[in-house]
Amino acid sequence: MSSFYHSCRYLLFPLLITALLLGFLEHFQSHWQDWQQTILYMPYWLLGSATVIALQFNRSRLSYIGVLLLIFYSFSQNSSFSPKENELILIGGGLVISVFSFIKDRGLISVHSLLRLGVIFGCFILASLWIALLSRYSQQMLSLHQSYLPFLSASHFSRLPLYPIGIVLFVKLFWKSSLLQTSLGVTFLLWVLHFSAPNWLPLAVQLNVIALFFLSTVLIDSYFLAYRDELTGLPSRRALFNLSLSLGRKYTVAMVDIDHFKKFNDTYGHDVGDQVLKLVAAKLAQVTGGGKAFRYGGEEFTIVFPSKEIKRVFPHLDDVRESIEEYEIVLREAKRKGKEDKQASKKRTKKSPAKQRTVSVTVSIGCAQHQVDQSFEQCMKEADKALYKAKERGRNQVCS
């Protein structure tokens, strides 16, 4: 998956959908005013459910933020905050969301919970120190404001820590996108938006949007954990059998096996073996002819061609076999340790750089077309028999 496609999938598309949803809610605000009383209670149910589900799936960061948002919402419904308290909550909450984007999810009942509680308290202490600094050195801060940041209003200047925080958060989002990180980014944006434009959309509506984002994140992440192979990124065996339920009567199944993979793994090590698996998976994912590639297990892969006869898929399978055969894998040298290795590396720098070692792998492919009154598993067994035929005939070929 290219970095641009990855960013679109996990960052730009979710942000676009959230913006469209918020715009839709704002545009049709008059239509849901009759449901205002129900909407006011929805965050307790939606955000509460999102928090519990996130905790169940070990997304502790979303759980912590969900609890903090519920506490804030509960207090805001029963009392009003002074301007200083509002600034403290805004900056402290923004700090918590940002810091949580840099730490990992851990179990709620563990020593890490104390660390996270310490982070939360620390963020609000820093926010209170900033508010106290503004109040105590108001003249110096005013001079600094007028001299260096005259384009900012007084309220925006008091929220100055949020600017570098927001920049760092979104640089991290663009650098390494994921749905969970995007959830934190959306939460940060809506958090700042609520305090900057409190009359734009009710807090309850914004919290409902955050809760829906949390729920979507946990469910989609869980789906990918269940149906995607972590190493190769291909759909897993579970996804393969899930697809088999929707196939019609006409389809072709191909079983793919990396030739001499065990020997290759023993010779070059598991790191290079994983590199080979990723390469083969990437090539198989590019198969043409409407084929869908899956990792079946170990060094075996499966390609399904819905609504295709076996004679029509042969050229596509042969193309992908050739693309794997022609690709040369560059072997990285193992890291050397010790004084002798350092001296050896110094000597090598004086010489011309050594030629990089490369290796290549091949695959054998067996395919079978689905027959009348034949189950998907039986069709796979026929493809497996064809795979063994390809191996017996010398490997690196397609057989049926």
N, C-alpha and C positions, 0 to 999 in steps of 0.2 A: 504494500500500500504506500503510495507516494505521500510525502509530507504535506503537500497541498491538499490532497484528498482527505488525509487524516484530519487536518485542521478544519476542513469544511464539515466533515462528518461529526466531529466531536466538539467543535467550537462555533463556527459560523452559522451552521444550520440551526442548532439549538438557540443561539442568540436571536437569529432572525425569527424563528417561531415564537419566542417569548415576546419580542417586540410587536409582532403582528397580533398576538393575543392581547397584550396590554392596549394596543391601539384600538382593537375591536371592542374591548371592555369600556374604554374611555368614550368611544364614538357612540355606543349604544347604552350609555349610562342611564339615560332616562327610562329605558325599557326594563331595567332590573331594579329600579328604586322600590317597587312593591315588595321585592324579596329582601329588602335591606335588613330586616330583623333576623331573618334566617342566615344571611351572609355574615352578620356580626358573630354568630355562634359557630360558623363553619371552621374557622382556624383552630378551635379547640379540638374538633374531630379530625380534620384533614391533617393539620400539622402534628397533632398527637399521634395519629395513625402512621404518618410518615416517620416520625421519630422512633416508634416501636419497631416498625418494619426495618428501618435502617440499622437499628441495634441488632435485630435478629440476623441480618446478613453481614454483620461485622463492619458496618459503615459508621464507626463511632463518632467521627467528626461531624457528620450530618446530625447524629443524635444529640450531641452537645449543643450545636447551634440551634436545633429545633427546640430544645428545652429552654435555651436563653431567649429565643423569640417568643415562646409561649409565656414566659415570665414577664417579659416586657409588655406583651399584648394585654395580659391580665392586669398589670398595674396601670397601663394607659387607659383601660376601660373604666377603672374605678377612681382614678385621680389624674390630675394634670401635673406636668413637670414645669419647673422654672426654666428660664432660658439657659442658665448655667448647667442645670441638670440635663437639659436636652443636648447641649454640646458635649458634656461628659459621656452620656450614653452613646451619642453618635460616634465620637472618636474612639471610645473604648470598644464598642461593638465592631467598628471597622477594623481596628487592630486585631481583634480576636479572629475575625473571618480571614484576614490576610495571613496571620501566623499559622492558622489551621491548614492553609493551603500548602505549607512547607513541612508539615509533620505527617507521619503515617497513621493509618488506622490501627488501633490496638483494642484489645478486649476491655470492656467497661470495668469489670471487676479485676483489676490488676494494679501493680505499682505504677503503671503508666497513667492511671486515672488521677493520681495525686499530682503528677507532673502537669497534666492538662488543666486541672483546677488551678494550679499555680500559674500557668500561662494566662488563664482567664483573669485571675486577680491581678497579675502583673500588668496586663494590658490596660485595665481600668485604673491602676495606680499611675501608670505613665500618662494616661489621659488626664487624670486629676492634677498631676504635676504641670502639664502643659496649660491647663485652665488657670492654675494658681500663678504660673509664670506670667501669663497674659494680664492677670489682675494686678499682680504686685509691681510689675515693670511696664505698666500701661503706656507711659510716655515714651520709653525707649522702644517699645513694640510699635507704637504709632509712628515714630520716626523711621523705624526700619520698614514699616509698611509703605510710607509715603516715598521713601528714597528708592527702594528696590522693587517693590511690587505695587505700584500705584494703580495698575489695571484691575486689582482685586478689590472687591467691596470689603467692608469691615467684617461682615459675617463670613465671607469666604476666606479672609485672612486668618480668622480664628480657627478655621478648619484646615489650615495649612498642612498638618501631618498627613491628612488623607490623600493629598496629591501624590507624594512619592510612594505611599502605600498602594494606591490604586495602580500606579504605573508599574511597580514591581509585580503586583498580582497579575496584571494582564500580559506583561512580558512573559511571565511564567506560563500563562495560559497558551499564548501563541507558540512558545518554545516547546512545550510538552502538554498537548491537549488530552483531556479525558473528560468523560461526562461528569465525574465527581468534581473535578477542578472547575468545570464550567458551571456546575451548580453553585459552587462557592463564589464564582465571579458574578453570577446573576444575583445571588443573595446580597453581595456587596453593593452592586448597582442599585437595587431596589431599596436597600437600607439607606444609602446616601440620598436617593431620590425622595424617600418619604420625608426626611428632615429638610431637604432643599425646597420641595414643592408639596407641602402637607395637604393642600387642597386639591391636588390633581386627581388622585384616586384614594378611596378610603384605605386605611391601614389593613383592614380585614381582607380586602380584595388582593392587595399585594402579598399578604402572607399566604393566602390561598394559592396564588400563582407559585410562590416559593415551595409550598407543600406539594403541589402537583409536579414541580420540577424534581423535588427530592424523590417522590414516589417513582417517577419515570426513570430517574437515574438508577435507583436500586433495582428495579425490575429489568431494565435493559442490561445492566451490568450482570445481573444474575443469569439472564438468558445467554449472554455471551460466555459466561463461565460454564454453563451447562452444555452449550451447543458449539463452542469453538475450541479448537485445539490451541493450547497456550503457546507451544513452541513454534508451530508453523503458521498459525493464524487461519488455517482452513477450518471449515465446518467439521465437527467430530462425527464419530460413528452414530451417536444418538441423533444428530441432525440428519444423517443419511437415512436411518430407518424412519424418521419422521417424514422425510420427503417421499419415501416409498409408499406412504399411505395416500398420497395425492397423485401418484403416477397412473396413467391410463393403461390400456392394453399393449400399446406399442412403445417400447423403449429398449435401449441397449445399455448394458453395464460392462464396464472395463475395470479389471483389477490390475494394478501397477505395483511392481516390486523392484526395489533397487538391487542391482546385481552385486553379489559378493559384499553386501553391506557389513556383515559381521567381521569379515576379514579386514575390510577397510577401517572399521571402527577400532579393531585391535591394533592395527598398524599405526594409525595416525592419532588415535585418542578420541574420547567422546566429544570434545569441543569441536573438532573438525567434523565428526559425525553429525553433530547438531547443525553445523553449517551446511552440510550436504542435504540434510532433511529440509532445511529452510529453502535451499536453492531449488530442489526438486518440487517442493510445494509451490513455490513462486511460478515455476514454469508450467506446472499442471493447472494452476489457477488461470493461466492465460490460454488454455485450450480453446480452440474455436469450434464452431459447429453446434453451439448451444450446450456444450458439456458443462457439468457442475462437478468440481473436484472436492473430495473429502479425504481426511486422513482416517484410515481404517484402524491403524494400530501399528506400532513399531516402524518398520520401513515399508509398510504396505499402504497403498492409497487406492481409492475408488473414484471412478468418473462415471457419472450417469448422464445419458443423452435422452432426455424425454422426447417422445414422438419421433424417434429416429431409428431407421433400419440399420443393420450392422454394416451393410455395404457403403452406407453414406458416412459412417463415422471413421472408417479405416484411414482415409487420408489425413484427417485431423489428429488421430492418435499417432500416426507415423510422423507428422510434423512436430508434435510435442516431444516424441522420442528423440528425434534428430536434434532438436534445440537443447535437450539435456546432454546429449552425447558431445555436442560441439562446444559446450561451455567449459572453460578451464577455471578451476578453483585455485586461487593463490594461497599457498600454505604459509601461515605466519610462523616465524621462528619463536620457539619457546623462550621465555625470559630467563636470562642467565644470572646466576648469583655468585658472589665470592670474588676475591681479588684476581684469581686467574682469569675468570671470565671478563672482568673489567679490563685487564691487560690485553686479553685477546680482542676485545671490542675496539680498543685503541689502535691495535695493529691493523684491524680491518678497515678503520677509517682512512689509513694511509693508502690502502689499496683501492682499486676501482670497486664500486659496489657489486656484490655478488648477484648473480642472476636469480630471480625469485623462482622457487620451485612451484610447479603447478601440477595438479592432478585432475582427472576427469572421471565421471561416473556414467554408467549406462543403466537403462531400465528395461525390464521385460514386461510386456503387456498382453493380457489375455482378455478377450471380450466375448460376450454372448448376447444374443437378442432374446427378449422375453417371448415365450411361447404361450399358446392358449392353455388355460388351466394350470399354469405354473406360478408359484409364489415368487416373491422378490428374493427370498433366501435361496430358493432353488435355482433361480437365474444367476445369482451370485456364485453358487457352487459350480455352475457350468462355466462361468467366466474364470473361476479359480482353476478348473481343469485345463482351460485354454492357456492360462498363465504357466502352468507346469509344462505344457507342451512347448511353449516358447523357450523355457529354460532348457529343456531336453534337446532342443534343436540348436543350442549354442548361445542363447540369451540375446539381449539387445535387439529384439524384434517384436512384432505384433502378430498374434495368432488368434484364431477363433475356434 
